[in-house]
Amino acid sequence: MDYSLEMTRHKESMLRALRSMQSKSESTLQRAAPLLSFQRGMGMVTREDVRRLCQTSARLCQDLDDLTNRLKLQQNQLVGRLAEGGRAPRGVHVSSDGTVYLTSGDLARVSVLNSSGQFLQSLECQSESQLFLPEDVTLTRAGMVAVTDLAAGDVKVFNTHSKFGKGEWISLGEFTSPQGMAVDCLGRLLVADYVPGKVHIFGVDPSFKLLSAHCMSGLPGPRYISPGPDGGLVVSEECGDVKLYGPGNKQILSFSEKYNHCFGNPAGVCFDTEGNVFVADEQHRCIFLFPPSGPPVPVVTQGLKKPAGLACCSRGQLYVADTADDCIKVFRYRGTVRHGKGFASLNSNQ
């Protein structure tokens, strides 16, 4: 059978089923609403009937949400590989203009690429004549590159307005084992501190002093962190869970509990503009999308060896740092982009 003809028939079957449900529910509502409003009692309807109806309705609504999400999404659509020849990429950040910042496990630098994957520049990670290995990377509200330094136990921000225009790394804070980091909608830095189980939240003034520093505690092994569009945040925990917090730093939900989802070793997390949460599972070598409504959707189930950091862009692309494959892999999960064009490799000698 012709593939396009078969696809057309599938679409027609789906539309007929949806229209049938819509017609039946509207007809039932028109007949039942007056009876419920004006008739005394409920006839032969029992509490058990009502309970079953509510459960069936909830399952149907979840199935319809899942159907809608799967219609919008694509699975395993690899469209590019960045940084082939680089070694063990860990952190990745994509700015609003599509510029890509990445860190590697054994390279003392932050590599900067344009939206097409072409190399722009490299920021050498050297502070007070000592090289350091950046763990994760983000951009401050002022557009400065910020990284976590696990060995030194601090956050470093690259100040471009010092050292006669050459720039220098400024050390901020004192932490035990800083790993993932991000910047929230208020411009505050978010730092996951692995060993003490904390997330540090603080602002930075123009003179690089910490403002309104406070922390969330009691997290078992926080690794990566991402801010939400409403001021909340999501944190991955090495012990097998991902948790969502509201603007007041109050836990809203556990992903493993709400979705009955079994994580292996959750790593990178990120939000997209629609409020979807992506989670990289290092052990299961996959990426799941958790939508605002409906069950989780596996958007990447093949082609990964050891996913770590994640980042999204507004073009419907997902950037995955694959530490065991020495590259950043770019997947399309929605929308239409140039398929496999314009991506370049970043050689480790650049």
N, C-alpha and C positions, 0 to 999 in steps of 0.2 A: 504493500500500500504506500502511496505517496505520503511522505512525511508531513508536508503542509496540509494535505487533506485530512490525515489522521489528527493533527493538532487542531484543525478547525472543528472537527467532530467532538473532540474533548471539550473545547471551549463551549460549544453549543450545549452539550450535556450538562456542563456546570451551570450555565446560565438558566437552563430549564429547571434544574433542581433548586436553584436559589429563588427563582420566580415562583415556583410551586410553594416553597416554604413561606414566602412573603404573602402570597395570596391566601394560603390556608390560615396563617396567623392573623391576618386582618379580618378574615371571615369569622374566625373563632372569637376574636375580640369584640366584633360588632354584636354577636349573639350573646356572649357571656357577660359583657359589661352591664347591660340593663338588668340582667337577672341578679348579678352580685349587688347592684345598687339598690334595687327596689324589692326584690323577693326576700321574704323572711326565711332565715335559715339557708342551708346550702344543699338542700335536696339529699341525694345519696352520696355526695362527695364527702370523703372522710379526711382526717388529718394526714393519714398515710398517703392518700391520693395527692394532697397538696405538697407533701414532702417530696414524693417522687417527681412531681411536675417541676418543682424548684431545682432538684438535682439534674433532671434532664435538660432543663432550660440553661443551667449554668454550664453543663458540658457542651451543649450546642453552641452557646455564645463563645466558649473557648475554642471550639473547632472552627467557627467562622473567623475568629481573630487569627488563628493559625493559618487558615487558608488565605486570608488577605495578606499576611506577612510573607508567606511563601510565594505568592504571586509577584510581589515587589522585589524579592531577593534572588540572587544568583549564587550558585555553589561552585567552589573550586575553580573560579575564573582567574587564573594567574595571568597577569598582564605585563609583568616586568620583574626583573631582578636587579637590585642595586648593590654596589659594593662587592662584586665578585672579586676575589683576591684579598679582601679585607679579612680580618680574623675575629671570630666569635663576637659579632655585634650584640650589644646588650640593650642599650637604650635608643629610642627613636622618637623624634618630635617633628611634627609638620605644622608650620606656621600658617596663618590665614592666607598668605599669598602663595602657598604651595612649596616654600623652601623647606628642605629636609635637613634635619640635624641628627647626627648619629654618633654613638660611642661604641668602642670595641673593647673586648676583654683584656687584650694585652698591647694596646696602642695608646700611648700618652697623647691623645689629641681628640678634638671634636671635628668631624668632617661635615662640611656644608655643601649641599647639592641644590640645584634649582629644581623646579617642578617637573622638568623632563628627565631628571636623574643625572644631569651633567655636573661634574665637579666644579665648585666655585672657589672654595678656600678651605684651609685647614688651620684650626686654632691649636697651637701646641700647648699642652697642659704642663706648664712649668711654673712653680711658685717658689720664690726665694731660692732659685738655682736648683730646685729639686723637682724631678719629674713625678707626676702622679697619674694614676689610672682612673678616669671618670667612670662612674657606675651608670648613672642615668642623666638625662639632659632635658632641659626645657628652656623657655624664654620668659624673662620677667616682663612686667607690664611696660617697662621702658625699652623693651626690645634687646636686652642684654642676655647673653648666653649664661645659663646657670647649670651647674652639675653637682652631683653628690660624690664625695671622696670617701670611700669606705675605710681606707687605711688611715687617713688623717682624722676621721670622725667629724667632718664638717661639710658645709656647702660652700662652693666657690662660684663667684660671679665674675665674668670677664668684663672689666671696665675698660672700654675703648678710649676713654678720655684721659688717660694717664700715660706715663712713660713716653712722653714726646710723640704721642699718637700711635705708639706701638701696642698699647694696651697692657693690662696686667690682671692677674687673678686675685680677687679679694676674698679672704676667708670670712665666713659667717657662721656663728653658732658653734656649739659643742654637742656632739651626739655620740652615741655608742657605736652604732652600725647603720649609718644612713644608706638606704638603697634607692627605692623609687621616689620620684619627685614630680611635682606639677605646680601650676599656678591657677588659682581659682578665679571666679568672675570678679572678685573684689581686688585682685592683684596680689593676694597673699600667697606666700610659698607654702606648699604642702610637702612634708618630708616623712617617708615611712622609715621608722627606726626599728630594725628587725629584732635585735636581742631583747631590749626592754619591752617590746610589744606596744610601741607608741606611734602616734602620728602627730608631728609637730606642725603648728600653724602659726605663721608670723608674717608681718609686713616688713618692708625694708625702705628706709627713707633715703633721700638723695646722698647722704653721707655714709650710707651702708650700715646704718645702725638698725637693730631689730626693733620692731614696733608690735605691741600687743601680743607678745609671744605666749602661747598656751599650747596644751597638748591633749590628745585623747589617749587613754591608756586601756590596758586589758585586752589587746589584740594579740592572738597567738601567731607570732611570726609574720607581721605585715611585710609585703614585698614591693608591690607596685600600687600606684594610686592614680586616680583620675578625678578631676572636678566635674560636677554635674552642671547642667545649664541653669538650675534654680538655686545654686549656692551650696548644694550638698556635695557628696563625694562618694566614690566607691573604692574599696580596698581589697586586694587579694591577699589571702593568708596561706602560707605554705602548708599549714596543717589541714588543708582541704576545704576551704570555704571562701566565699566572696561576700562582702557585706556592704550594704547601702546605708549611708547616713544622710540625714536631712540638714537644712541650713543651720540648725542649732547644735550640730554634732551629735544628735540623738539617732541611735540605730533605728532604721525603718524596717529593714528585713535582712534575713540571711537567704542568699540565693539557693543554697542547698536545701533549706527547709521549705521555702515557698514553692520552688519548682520541683522539689523532690529529685534534685539533680546530683549525681555522684561525680564530684571532681576527683581527678588524680592528684595533680600538683599545679594549682592555678598560678599563673604568672602575670603577664601583662594585661592591663585593663584599660578601656577607654570608652567615652561616650561619643556618639555622633550627634548631628544637629537635630535629629528627630527624637532624641532621648533613648535610643537603643544603647545597650551596654554590651561591649564585646569582651570576652574573656579568653585568654590563651591558656590551654591546658598543656603544660610541659610534658607530663607523663603520657597522656593520651594522644599527644601530637595533633591537636585540632583546635579550632576556634569556634566558640558558640556565641550566637547573638541572643541576648535576652531583651525582648521588646517590652514597651510599657504595658501592653496587654497581649495575652496569648502565651503559649508555651515557648521555650527556647528553641532556636533554629540553628542547626549545624551549618555554618557558612563555609568552613574549610575543614575537610576531612581527609585530605591527602596532599602530599607534596611538602610536608613539614617534617623536620627531624627533631628540633628542640626549640620550639617557639618561646621567646622571652618578651621583650618590649613590644607594645602595640601603639599605633597612632592612626587616626582617621583624617580624611580631608573631605571638603564639601563636595567633591566630584564623585563621591560614592566609592572611594577606594580605601582599602585597609592595608597599612604598612606593618609588616611582621618581621621582627628581628629574629632570624633563625641562627642561633649560636652554633649549632652543630654543622650547618651548611655554609657558614661564613658569608652570609649575604642578607640583605633586606629583601623580602619578597612582597610584591604588591599585588593584591587581589582586588578585583572588582566585585562588589557585593550588590550594587544596584546602579541604575542609570546607564548611560551610554558614554563610553570613553574611547579614545583611539586605542585600538587593540594591539598592544605590544609595540607601539611606535614611540620613539623619542626617549627610550630609556637607555642609559649608558652604564658601563661598569666603572666602579671606583677602584683603581689599582692601589695596592697598599703602599706603593712608592710615592704616591702623590702627596 
